[in-house]
Amino acid sequence: MNKNTYKSEKRKGLFSYLERAMHFEETTFHGLPGRYVPKLLFLFCIGIFYVGNTHYHEKMLRQIAQLERETDELRVDYTTLQAGYMFDSKQSEVAKRVAPKGLCEIPYPPRKISEK
């Protein structure tokens, strides 16, 4: 029966180089040095905060764009209504509207009544 033997490393990749360069032999957490854990947790928290902030910012931009569209529509409605009211309140238009009811404009200017 043959003995079990370890195979030698044929390829040395990026991770094997990093392990040798960073001295991962003095590890505490099964391959991850204990002194790097707080830094990695800090970076992870900052990354989560960054992603959340980006999502919030994009949501706010969409809401602002929607409100701007609604504001433009309301502005158009307001100017249309205002122009209609200005047109309807002209003296000639009022005279046309009340003519069927028997009211008409007087041809002379109003007189001032004074008490003697």
ChimeraX attribute file (.defattr): number of C-alpha atoms within 10 A of each C-alpha:
attribute: neighborCount
match mode: 1-to-1
recipient: residues
	/A:1	3
	/A:2	4
	/A:3	5
	/A:4	6
	/A:5	6
	/A:6	6
	/A:7	6
	/A:8	6
	/A:9	7
	/A:10	6
	/A:11	7
	/A:12	8
	/A:13	8
	/A:14	8
	/A:15	9
	/A:16	11
	/A:17	10
	/A:18	11
	/A:19	12
	/A:20	10
	/A:21	9
	/A:22	10
	/A:23	10
	/A:24	14
	/A:25	12
	/A:26	12
	/A:27	12
	/A:28	11
	/A:29	9
	/A:30	10
	/A:31	11
	/A:32	13
	/A:33	15
	/A:34	13
	/A:35	10
	/A:36	9
	/A:37	12
	/A:38	10
	/A:39	11
	/A:40	11
	/A:41	11
	/A:42	11
	/A:43	12
	/A:44	12
	/A:45	11
	/A:46	12
	/A:47	12
	/A:48	12
	/A:49	12
	/A:50	12
	/A:51	11
	/A:52	11
	/A:53	12
	/A:54	12
	/A:55	12
	/A:56	11
	/A:57	12
	/A:58	11
	/A:59	11
	/A:60	12
	/A:61	12
	/A:62	11
	/A:63	12
	/A:64	12
	/A:65	11
	/A:66	11
	/A:67	12
	/A:68	12
	/A:69	12
	/A:70	12
	/A:71	12
	/A:72	11
	/A:73	11
	/A:74	12
	/A:75	12
	/A:76	12
	/A:77	12
	/A:78	12
	/A:79	11
	/A:80	11
	/A:81	12
	/A:82	12
	/A:83	12
	/A:84	11
	/A:85	11
	/A:86	9
	/A:87	13
	/A:88	13
	/A:89	12
	/A:90	10
	/A:91	10
	/A:92	11
	/A:93	11
	/A:94	14
	/A:95	14
	/A:96	12
	/A:97	12
	/A:98	12
	/A:99	11
	/A:100	9
	/A:101	8
	/A:102	6
	/A:103	11
	/A:104	13
	/A:105	12
	/A:106	7
	/A:107	6
	/A:108	6
	/A:109	7
	/A:110	7
	/A:111	6
	/A:112	5
	/A:113	6
	/A:114	5
	/A:115	3
	/A:116	3
